[in-house]
Each structure stands twice: as structure tokens, then as C-alpha cells.
Amino acid sequence: MISRQLKNASNQARSNYEMTIIDKCKNKPKRINRDRVMSLKDDMDNLVTDKLPLANILNTELRSAFRIDDESIIPELE
């Protein structure tokens, strides 16, 4: 009985907290946290902060993650 009451109280508190966050975000949309890359280091260990070079660094890293270096391991499609 007590565990059910505690669980209900906890759920109600969480719901109230979430509703206050939602209300604040509606009134002040900038409160929503958006992760942004502000700087990265390039291949020569220089700090890069300009948008276009940052995008190029991220693009290069993303391409390398999906590139197959050893083409002999590509399976034959039938």
C-alpha cells in the first residue's frame, strides 16, 4: 500500500516537473537545449571555429566511418 502511494507520488512529481519544463519552453523557446559544435581540431591540430571548415571536418569524419578501405571484403550480391 505504501509503495503504491510512493510510486504514485513520484509519478505525479515527475509529471508536474515535466509540465513546468514544457510551459517554460513554450514561453521562452530558447530554453530548449540544442547541441552545437563550436570548435574542432583539424589534422594539423589547429583549432577550427569557422562554420564551413567545421562542416568539412565533420563531413570527412562521417564519410570515413562508412568507407570500406579493403574492397576485397565486399560480399558478392546474387
C-alpha positions in Angstrom: 0.0 0.0 0.0 2.7 2.5 1.0 4.9 1.5 -2.0 1.9 2.2 -4.3 1.4 5.6 -2.7 5.1 6.4 -3.1 5.1 5.3 -6.7 2.0 7.5 -7.4 3.6 10.5 -5.6 6.8 10.0 -7.6 4.9 9.8 -10.9 2.9 12.9 -10.0 6.0 14.9 -9.1 7.7 13.8 -12.4 4.7 14.8 -14.3 4.5 18.2 -12.6 8.2 18.8 -13.3 7.8 17.9 -17.0 4.8 20.2 -17.4 6.7 23.1 -15.9 9.5 22.5 -18.4 7.0 22.3 -21.2 5.4 25.6 -20.1 8.8 27.3 -19.8 9.8 26.1 -23.3 6.5 27.4 -24.8 7.1 30.9 -23.2 10.8 31.0 -23.9 11.7 28.7 -26.8 15.4 29.4 -26.5 15.5 27.3 -23.3 15.5 24.2 -25.5 19.0 22.7 -25.4 20.5 22.2 -28.9 23.9 20.8 -29.0 26.2 22.7 -31.3 29.7 22.1 -32.4 31.6 25.3 -31.6 35.1 24.2 -32.4 37.2 21.2 -33.5 40.8 20.4 -34.2 41.9 19.8 -37.8 44.5 17.3 -39.0 47.3 19.7 -38.1 45.9 20.1 -34.5 44.7 23.7 -35.2 41.5 24.8 -33.5 38.8 25.4 -36.2 35.8 27.7 -35.4 34.6 28.8 -38.8 31.4 27.1 -39.9 32.5 25.9 -43.4 35.7 24.3 -42.2 33.8 22.7 -39.3 31.3 21.3 -41.7 34.1 19.9 -43.9 35.8 18.2 -40.9 32.5 16.6 -39.8 31.8 15.5 -43.4 35.2 13.9 -43.7 34.8 12.1 -40.4 31.3 10.9 -41.4 32.5 9.6 -44.8 35.4 7.8 -43.2 33.0 6.0 -40.9 31.2 4.5 -43.8 34.1 3.9 -46.2 35.4 0.4 -46.8 39.1 0.5 -47.1 39.6 -3.1 -48.1 37.3 -3.7 -51.0 38.2 -7.4 -51.0 35.8 -7.9 -48.1 32.7 -6.7 -50.0 30.4 -9.7 -50.5 29.1 -10.6 -53.9 25.4 -9.9 -54.4 23.5 -12.6 -56.2 
